[in-house]
Amino acid sequence: MRRFAVLVTVLVLMGPTTGMAQSADGSTLADIRQELTILNVEIQKLRRELSTTGTASVDVGQGSTLERLNTIEAELQRVTAKTEQLEFRVGRVIEDGTNRIGDLEFRLVELEGGDLGALGDTPVLGGDTGDNSTTLPGPVTTPPQNEAQLATQEQADFTRASEALASGDFRSAADQFAAFNQTYPGGPLAAAAELGRGKALEALGDTREAARAYLASFSADQTGQTAPDALLLLGVSLGRLGKSGEACVTLGEVPVRFGETEAATRAQTEMSALGCS
């Protein structure tokens, strides 16, 4: 199977650059340096949360043995709940941080004229912490209340954006999907949100930005349910932008990666229409 680099497509999605070195989204080296600084600050904040202040204590009281056992049990439940909440936050920070670093690596290579195809997967933020790492307790059967509330709100926001798209309110849908991924970066619905944003932008006639959204969707999840359509629509958009060569390469990857799917069948049709060899 041919290696599918984060597609040479990003190069064709870039506008011409002038003045300072800029990446496809207009970021300069100074912008990227600032983003790295912000990431470092966030990591330091997280590190402080994981450090003890030395002031914590547990008072088990002076009652009977049973009363003290009940106090200890209640305190254990409280600490476990706080640990689960922290574990959830750490997981989201790691996922979001890893995605941001991967994006920064991509833009730096792009600015320096390097080989985009040589970019591998970004190592997970924090990596292997070695033998001295602390293992957090496994997930409990019932998730913390704030996590459940977050998931409910996330689904509700996604549903509203999807309804706007289905009703033909494309500008509202595009804005809502964009806001969704800013609010819930790296979430389970991120790829679907980018796919929806791409469809809304395409309906508005903004083919170039739609292609960017499809690329972002595929990059967020290259094996999930949205991946075949994201890759297909990226190829179709490239064809409409007059980038037939890149479109053929992209469309050719759909049946290779997602054979026996409706997207693969449509990709073959689109390739025939473009005259791909």
ZIDA-V756448 format. One record per pair of residues at least 24 apart in sequence whose C-alpha atoms are under 10 Angstrom apart, sorted by the first residue. I is the first residue (numbers start at 1). J is the second residue. Records with the same first field share a line. If there is no record, write none. Layout:
# ZIDA-V756448
I=J  J
This chain:
# ZIDA-V756448
1=253  256  257
2=249  252  253  256
3=117  253
4=117  249  250  253  257
5=115  116  117  118  119  120
6=106  116  117  118  119  120  215  216  218  219
7=116  117  215  219  246  249  250
8=115  116  117  246  249  250
9=211  212  215  234  235  238  243  245  246  247  249  250
10=110  116  211  212  215  246
11=110  116  246
12=208  238  241  242  243  246
13=208  209  211  212  215  238  241  243
14=208  212
15=208
21=110  111  112
22=107  108  110  111  112
23=104  106  107  108  109  110  111  112
24=107  110  111  212
25=107  212
26=107
27=104  107  108  111
28=107  108  111
29=104  107  108  111  112
32=101  103  104  105  107  108
33=104  108
35=100  101  104
36=100  101  104
39=93  96  97  100  101
40=97
42=93  97
43=90  93  94  97  125  126
46=86  89  90  93
47=90
49=86  90
50=86  90
80=136  137  139  140
81=140  143  144  145
82=144
83=136  137  138  139  144
84=136  137  138  139  140  143  144  147
85=143  144  145  146  147
86=136
87=136  137  138  139
88=139  143  144  146  147
89=147
91=125
92=184  185  186  187
93=125  185  186
94=124  125  126  127  186
95=124  125  185  186  187
96=124  125  184  185  186  187
97=124  125  126  185  186
98=122  123  124  125  126  186
99=123  124  125  185  186  219  220
100=185  186
101=125
150=184
151=184  187  188
154=180  181  183  184  187  188  189
155=180  188  189
157=183  184
158=189  190  192  193  196
159=193
161=193  196  197
162=192  193  196  197  200
164=200
165=196  197  199  200  203
166=196  200
168=200  203
169=200  203  204
170=196  197  199  200  201  202  203  204
171=197  200  201  203  204
172=197  200
173=197  198  199  200  201
174=198  199  200  201  202  203  204  210
175=200  201
178=213
186=220  221
187=220
188=220  221
189=217  220  221  226
190=216  217  220  221
191=215  216  217  218  219  220  221  222  224  225  226  227  230
192=217  218  220  221  224  225  226  227  230
193=217  226
194=218  220  226  230
195=226  227  229  230  231  233  234
196=226  230
198=230  233  234  237
199=230  233
202=233  237
206=237
207=234  236  237  238  240  241
208=234  237  238  240  241
209=237
210=234  237  238
211=235  236  237  238  240  241
212=237
222=257
223=257  258
227=254  257  258  263
228=253  254  255  257  258  259  261  262  263  264  267
229=254  258  261  262  263  264  266  267
230=254  263
231=257  258  263  264  267
232=263  264  265  266  267  268  270
233=263  266  267
235=267  270  271
236=266  267  270  271  274
239=270  271  273  274
240=274
244=271  274  275  276
245=274  275  276  277
247=271  274  276
248=272  274  275  276  277
249=276
251=276
252=276  277
